[in-house]
């Protein structure tokens, strides 16, 4: 067997998985069409492992972009690294 030495943080390949909550920004919130695929994948994983699947929806009035952005920023700050955030529709953020 081959064992490699641990890489330093700078040498590690960049992941396409969600960045830690502290470094995520509004660009890391999935658009609705992409988030639907993320939901399917996560639901299938939960079913395969006999786990519960939870989805939280935060809905605001349509057109209130300032509040939507503020909600997304707050959710990004308070979410765990493993939480997936995305737009469910035009006025609903999902986690």
Backbone as CSV, one residue per row, in Angstrom:
resi,resn,N_x,N_y,N_z,CA_x,CA_y,CA_z,C_x,C_y,C_z
1,UNK,0.826,-1.180,0.000,0.000,0.000,0.000,0.867,1.239,0.000
2,UNK,0.345,2.281,-0.573,1.059,3.551,-0.642,0.374,4.551,0.280
3,UNK,1.138,5.154,1.159,0.617,6.188,2.045,1.340,7.482,1.728
4,UNK,0.588,8.506,1.425,1.225,9.790,1.157,1.270,10.618,2.432
5,UNK,2.198,11.514,2.470,2.272,12.400,3.620,1.163,13.435,3.499
6,UNK,0.608,13.879,4.611,-0.459,14.883,4.549,0.037,16.138,3.850
7,UNK,-0.805,16.692,3.039,-0.464,17.925,2.346,-0.762,19.124,3.225
8,UNK,0.016,20.164,3.000,-0.289,21.402,3.711,-1.573,21.974,3.113
9,UNK,-2.173,22.901,3.804,-3.424,23.505,3.332,-3.274,24.097,1.942
10,UNK,-2.112,24.718,1.662,-1.884,25.352,0.362,-1.769,24.320,-0.756
11,UNK,-1.308,23.103,-0.436,-1.102,22.077,-1.449,-2.346,21.254,-1.747
12,UNK,-3.334,21.312,-0.860,-4.531,20.505,-1.054,-5.318,21.001,-2.254
13,UNK,-5.891,20.077,-3.023,-6.708,20.506,-4.159,-7.934,21.251,-3.664
14,UNK,-8.352,22.239,-4.424,-9.542,23.006,-4.072,-10.777,22.151,-4.289
15,UNK,-11.662,22.162,-3.342,-12.875,21.365,-3.402,-13.987,22.138,-4.089
16,UNK,-14.856,21.421,-4.789,-16.026,22.055,-5.377,-17.218,21.946,-4.442
17,UNK,-17.012,21.322,-3.286,-18.053,21.204,-2.277,-18.152,22.537,-1.561
18,UNK,-19.264,22.769,-0.891,-19.484,24.035,-0.208,-18.297,24.410,0.665
19,UNK,-17.927,25.667,0.581,-16.841,26.193,1.399,-17.325,26.352,2.831
20,UNK,-16.398,26.447,3.782,-16.828,26.677,5.159,-17.714,27.914,5.238
21,UNK,-18.665,27.883,6.138,-19.631,28.973,6.262,-18.953,30.325,6.384
22,UNK,-17.808,30.377,7.026,-17.140,31.655,7.232,-16.606,32.252,5.936
23,UNK,-16.391,31.434,4.896,-15.851,31.949,3.637,-16.881,31.977,2.515
24,UNK,-18.068,31.485,2.779,-19.074,31.473,1.722,-19.699,32.856,1.574
25,UNK,-20.101,33.164,0.342,-20.793,34.418,0.088,-22.054,34.123,-0.713
26,UNK,-22.734,35.146,-1.151,-24.005,34.952,-1.855,-23.857,34.124,-3.127
27,UNK,-22.654,34.099,-3.697,-22.437,33.298,-4.903,-22.437,31.805,-4.612
28,UNK,-22.319,31.416,-3.351,-22.324,29.999,-3.000,-23.719,29.471,-2.700
29,UNK,-24.731,30.330,-2.830,-26.121,29.874,-2.700,-26.540,29.363,-4.071
30,UNK,-26.972,28.092,-4.123,-27.311,27.487,-5.411,-28.522,28.149,-6.051
31,UNK,-28.488,28.351,-7.368,-29.698,28.787,-8.081,-30.742,27.671,-8.024
32,UNK,-32.002,28.020,-8.198,-33.106,27.069,-8.022,-32.946,25.796,-8.859
33,UNK,-32.579,25.920,-10.129,-32.485,24.733,-10.986,-31.373,23.794,-10.532
34,UNK,-30.283,24.324,-10.026,-29.191,23.500,-9.511,-29.579,22.920,-8.155
35,UNK,-30.243,23.724,-7.332,-30.619,23.279,-5.993,-31.577,22.098,-6.046
36,UNK,-32.438,22.041,-7.048,-33.348,20.883,-7.186,-32.544,19.592,-7.314
37,UNK,-31.460,19.620,-8.065,-30.605,18.435,-8.207,-29.896,18.110,-6.897
38,UNK,-29.465,19.140,-6.177,-28.830,18.933,-4.874,-29.828,18.263,-3.931
39,UNK,-31.079,18.722,-3.940,-32.115,18.133,-3.086,-32.336,16.661,-3.418
40,UNK,-32.407,16.337,-4.708,-32.590,14.938,-5.115,-31.447,14.066,-4.604
41,UNK,-30.224,14.555,-4.766,-29.044,13.811,-4.318,-29.060,13.613,-2.804
42,UNK,-29.344,14.677,-2.055,-29.346,14.590,-0.593,-30.476,13.701,-0.082
43,UNK,-31.627,13.772,-0.728,-32.749,12.919,-0.325,-32.418,11.450,-0.583
44,UNK,-31.828,11.165,-1.735,-31.439,9.788,-2.054,-30.403,9.278,-1.060
45,UNK,-29.455,10.130,-0.678,-28.440,9.739,0.295,-29.089,9.420,1.641
46,UNK,-30.030,10.253,2.075,-30.721,10.031,3.355,-31.496,8.717,3.320
47,UNK,-32.211,8.458,2.230,-32.974,7.211,2.114,-32.055,5.998,2.095
48,UNK,-30.954,6.100,1.372,-30.000,4.995,1.262,-29.390,4.654,2.618
49,UNK,-29.158,5.668,3.440,-28.533,5.465,4.748,-29.536,5.334,5.886
50,UNK,-30.826,5.324,5.562,-31.848,5.212,6.597,-31.907,6.419,7.516
51,UNK,-31.526,7.573,7.009,-31.502,8.814,7.782,-32.737,9.654,7.473
52,UNK,-33.016,10.601,8.337,-34.080,11.558,8.079,-33.588,12.604,7.095
53,UNK,-34.497,13.142,6.308,-34.182,14.234,5.391,-34.958,15.453,5.854
54,UNK,-34.260,16.550,6.077,-34.910,17.779,6.534,-34.682,18.884,5.523
55,UNK,-35.709,19.670,5.307,-35.632,20.827,4.420,-36.320,21.980,5.125
56,UNK,-35.618,23.087,5.243,-36.181,24.282,5.871,-36.353,25.333,4.784
57,UNK,-37.544,25.912,4.712,-37.835,26.946,3.719,-38.061,28.277,4.421
58,UNK,-37.420,29.319,3.906,-37.583,30.676,4.408,-38.199,31.499,3.283
59,UNK,-39.449,31.910,3.458,-40.148,32.618,2.390,-40.357,34.079,2.768
60,UNK,-40.065,34.951,1.810,-40.274,36.386,1.966,-41.145,36.869,0.803
61,UNK,-41.738,38.048,0.942,-42.543,38.573,-0.168,-41.702,38.704,-1.439
62,UNK,-42.287,38.347,-2.569,-41.583,38.480,-3.846,-41.223,39.939,-4.085
63,UNK,-40.064,40.137,-4.660,-39.621,41.480,-4.994,-38.857,42.179,-3.887
64,UNK,-38.807,41.626,-2.704,-38.085,42.234,-1.589,-36.637,41.746,-1.626
65,UNK,-35.890,42.216,-2.617,-34.525,41.726,-2.845,-33.589,42.042,-1.687
66,UNK,-33.762,43.202,-1.077,-32.896,43.573,0.036,-33.034,42.573,1.187
67,UNK,-34.262,42.217,1.525,-34.486,41.248,2.604,-34.020,39.856,2.218
68,UNK,-34.210,39.479,0.946,-33.740,38.166,0.485,-32.225,38.053,0.608
69,UNK,-31.505,39.096,0.197,-30.044,39.078,0.308,-29.611,39.022,1.770
70,UNK,-30.281,39.787,2.623,-29.936,39.802,4.046,-30.182,38.425,4.668
71,UNK,-31.306,37.808,4.302,-31.614,36.465,4.802,-30.558,35.465,4.341
72,UNK,-30.171,35.541,3.073,-29.156,34.618,2.541,-27.827,34.799,3.263
73,UNK,-27.419,36.048,3.507,-26.167,36.290,4.225,-26.229,35.718,5.641
74,UNK,-27.351,35.919,6.309,-27.505,35.416,7.669,-27.469,33.886,7.682
75,UNK,-28.157,33.263,6.731,-28.172,31.801,6.654,-26.770,31.259,6.388
76,UNK,-26.018,31.930,5.539,-24.650,31.494,5.254,-23.772,31.589,6.496
77,UNK,-23.938,32.644,7.274,-23.141,32.812,8.494,-23.465,31.746,9.533
78,UNK,-24.729,31.354,9.616,-25.164,30.463,10.688,-25.236,28.997,10.278
79,UNK,-25.024,28.703,9.019,-25.138,27.322,8.565,-23.845,26.550,8.829
80,UNK,-23.998,25.235,8.895,-22.844,24.355,9.056,-22.182,24.142,7.701
81,UNK,-20.962,23.691,7.729,-20.225,23.436,6.495,-20.945,22.410,5.623
82,UNK,-21.639,21.472,6.243,-22.308,20.413,5.490,-23.704,20.808,5.005
83,UNK,-24.207,21.951,5.431,-25.536,22.396,4.997,-25.480,22.917,3.569
84,UNK,-26.492,22.576,2.811,-26.620,23.064,1.438,-27.656,24.179,1.444
85,UNK,-27.326,25.317,0.826,-28.250,26.440,0.735,-28.531,26.743,-0.720
86,UNK,-29.784,27.002,-1.018,-30.145,27.332,-2.390,-31.496,27.998,-2.452
87,UNK,-31.780,28.551,-3.609,-33.081,29.182,-3.838,-34.067,28.112,-4.249
88,UNK,-35.182,28.051,-3.541,-36.244,27.102,-3.866,-37.124,27.672,-4.969
89,UNK,-37.378,28.961,-4.897,-38.039,29.713,-5.966,-37.628,31.174,-5.816
90,UNK,-38.313,32.074,-6.491,-37.913,33.493,-6.507,-37.907,34.160,-5.139
91,UNK,-38.708,33.676,-4.218,-38.829,34.343,-2.923,-38.580,33.399,-1.753
92,UNK,-37.995,32.236,-2.020,-37.824,31.245,-0.952,-36.396,30.706,-0.944
93,UNK,-35.747,30.865,0.194,-34.423,30.312,0.415,-34.604,28.988,1.148
94,UNK,-33.836,27.981,0.755,-33.978,26.653,1.376,-32.629,26.204,1.928
95,UNK,-32.712,25.439,3.010,-31.511,24.867,3.621,-31.814,23.432,3.999
